[in-house]
Amino acid sequence: MSIPEVQASPRWRSIALWAVKILLALIFLAAGAAKLFGVAAMVEGFAHLGFGQWFRYFTGAVEVIAALLIVVPATSIFGALLIGCTMVGAILVHAIGMPGSPLPAAGFLVLSLVVAYAERGRLQTLLGRRA
């Protein structure tokens, strides 16, 4: 009986995945910081929504946390899922009347789902340890 060989993913996949993670982290760190620091466009946009400025702070904090989580290998799936959920909300908000196109949010949703899919083994491992 022989031991099956585990096929390592090609190096380019690992590099591409890290590139996507870093891109998402930089974008969401910047977007979250803009919300937290009260950039005028963000304040106006959230005022237009009518939820109150607390929602701007909440969204900014979620984006910064997700950006930090996505670059740590052990937590990257959680960061990707958090970004994905945030982008679903952004798409809905743009669809119901927030100025701007929902297409960038849809693109970030796709990228976050790519990362979550690539990191699904970590979640399975974590859930397997708890079961």
N, C-alpha and C positions, 0 to 999 in steps of 0.2 A: 504494500500500500504506500502510495506516495503522498507527500504533503502538497496540497494545491498552492500554487504560487499566487501571491496577491499582486495584482497589476496596479502599479502606481499610476496616478493620472499624469499625463504629459506635463512637462515643466511649463509650457505655454499656458495651460489652463490655470495653473497656480498663479502665474504672473498676471494673467488677465483678471482673475478673481480679485487679487490684491489691488489691481488698478481700479476696478469698479468700487471696491470698498473704500479706497482712499478718495476717489472722486465723490462718492456719496457723503463721506465724512466731512470733506472740505465744504461741500455745498450746504449741508445741513448745519454745520457749525457756524458758517457765515449767516445763513438765514435765521437760525435761532438767536444768534448774537444780535442781529439787526432788530429782532422783535424785543429782546430783553433790554436793549439799550435805547429803545424808543425812537428808532429812525422814523422820520416824519411820514414817509410813505406807508410804513407799517401801522403807525398810529391811525392814519386816515383810513386805511383799508379795513382795519378791525372796527373802527367807528362806523364805517359803512355797513358792516355785518349786523351791528346792533346787539352783539352779545356782551359788550362791555370790554374794557381793557384788560380785565383779569384773564380773558380768553387768549389775548395776545401773549401775556406772560406765561400762561400754561403751555401754549403751543411752542413758544420759544424754548422753554425748559425741556419739553418733550424732544424737540429737534436736537438740542445740544446733547442730551442724554443719549439719544439714538446714535448720534455721530460718534460719541465716545465708545459706546458699546460695539459698534460695527467694526472697529479696528482692533479690538481685543479678541483673539481667536476663540477663547472659551465662551464669549458672549456675543459673537458676531451675528448669530442667528436671531437673537433677541433684538439687536439693533436693526437688523434688516426687517423683521416683522413689525417693529415699532414705526419705522419709516413707511412701510407699506400701509399700515393702518392710517397713519397721518396723511398719506397721499390719497387714500380713498376719501377721507374727509375733505381734502383740498379739491378734489375733482367734484364732489357734490356741492361744495360751496361755490365754486366757479360756475357750475351748471345752474344754480338757482339764483344767480344774480350778482356775484362778486365780479368786478371788472377784471378782465384778463382772460386768457385762454386756459382751459384745463389740460392742454396737451403737454406742457412741461411736467405737470404733476403725474400725468399718465406715463410719461417716459421714466420718471423716477420710480414710480410704482413697479414698472417692468424690471428696472435694474435691481430694486430691492428684492423682488421675487426671485430673480436669478441668484442673488447671494443667498437667500433663504433656502432655495432648492439645493444649491451647492453645499450648504452647511447642514443639511437635514440630518446627516449622520451624527453630528454632535448632539442634536436634540434627542435622537433615538437613544444614544448612549446615556445621556443624562436621565431620560425617562426610564431606561432599563435599569439604571442603578437604584432608582427609587422604588421600582416595582417589586 
